[in-house]
Amino acid sequence: MTNNNLDIKLRPTEISDLDTLFQFQLDKEGGYLAAFMPKDPTDKSAYLEKYTKLLSDPTVNNQTITIDKTIVGSIAKFVMEGDAEITYWIDRKFWGQGIATKGLSEFLAIETTRPIFGRVAFDNFGSQKVLEKCGFIKIGSDKGFANARQAEIEEFIYKLNN
């Protein structure tokens, strides 16, 4: 259920946010839906090392999503194989409230790189809806090894041009 009264804000991610954001990735159901996770999502030192580097990478736009100063998720733009892509994660306690949609919409207002792509597991219907509500169009699919499922799965590729 969407709650339009939530005071959702984006702010640049800080190193002090990483402990909280790391905890979100430990959620098994969230990891299953995200599918494409690190080989060992419980390796905190690898997580902190990776994201500390990304925070200083000028090609990456990392934003933390908050509600009333509580961290509820993250969203980022990164470049992979020459394409700008987005990724986001919402703490499962906050799923179904429209936070990902509002967060992505606000993010796309500050991150103006276009085209920008989103990839999502074939069965992650919630994330597919978020992308579609924000104007992304499904343009194809790919297969890749999903560490969280220990299997190759199909992912849908979405694109936003404007």
PyMOL commands that set and color helices and strands:
alter all, ss='L'
color gray80, all
select helices_A, chain A and resi 15-25+28-34+44-55+92-94+99-110+125-133
alter helices_A, ss='H'
color red, helices_A
select strands_A, chain A and resi 8-12+61-67+70-80+83-90+116-121+137-146+151-160
alter strands_A, ss='S'
color yellow, strands_A
deselect
rebuild
show_as cartoon
